[in-house]
Amino acid sequence: MNPSKSAVDYWLAINKAILSFSTEIPPLWKAEKEATTESVTIGKEEAWIFLAQEREKMMRLSHQEALKELLKVHKIDSRMKTISSVADNGLFSIQ
């Protein structure tokens, strides 16, 4: 393998080495690739369904509820508590 900074070239070389190790490997590799592709497709479908449900739930919120959700999502209250807890620890007073 020639020196390269390309991750694709590296993994292609690794994959070729693995696949050429035994004749039993390519069918297993193919089955694994198909399962991975299927799981990605299913994951995407589930994500789209979840996001559609979340969007629908948000659209049903009243104005006040939507504002509360924004404050919660952006952790405004938590950030305000953090700012309030900052205090001078006396480090600069040491002589």
N, C-alpha and C positions, 0 to 999 in steps of 0.2 A: 504494500500500500504506500502510495506517495504521500509525503507530508502535505497536509491541507488543513485549513481552518474551518472547512465546511463540515457541519455535523451530518448533513445528508450523505456525503461521501463516506464518512466514517461508518454510519449505520448501514449503508448499503454493503460495505465490505464485511461488516460483522454478520449481517443477514445472509450473505452469500456463503460465508464460512459455516454458519450453523446449518443452512440448507444442504450443503454439500457433505456434511458429516456422515449422514446415513440416508438410505432411501425411505426410511420410515418417517423422517422428519417433515418432508413437504406436505403430506396429507394432514398431519397434525397442525402444521403452520396454517394451512388453508382453512381448516375447521376453526382454529382460534381466530383467524382474521375475520371470518364470517360472523362468528359470535360477537366479536368486538364491534363490528360494523352494525350488527343488529342492536346491540345494547346502546350504542350511541344514538341510533334512530329512535329507539324507545325512550331514552332519556330526553331527547329533544321534544318528542311528542308530549311527555309528561310535563316538561317545563312550560311549553306553550299553553297547556291546559291550566296549569297553576297560575301563570301570569294573567290569563284571560279571567280566571275567577277572582284574582286579586284586583284587577282593574274594575271588574263589575262591582265588587264589594266597595271599592273606593268611590265609584260613581254614585253609589247609593247613600254616601255619608252626607249629613247636613253640613252647612258651612262651619259651624262650631266644632263638630266632630272632625272635620278635615283639618282644621287648624290644630287641634289637639294631636292628631296623628303626625302632622308635620313637626311639631315640637318634640314628639317622642322619637321619630325617625332621626332627627338631627341631634338628638340627645342634648337639647338646650338646657334642661334642668340640671342634668349631670355636669355639664360644662360650667354652669353658673356655680354649682357647689364646689367644683375644683378651683375656680378662680377665688371664691370666698375663702377657701382653706389655705391659700398661699399667704405666708406670713414671713416677716423678717426673722431669721433664725439667730440674729446677733453676730453673724460671721464678720461683717464689716466693722463691727464695734470693737473687735479684738485689737489691742494695741501691743 
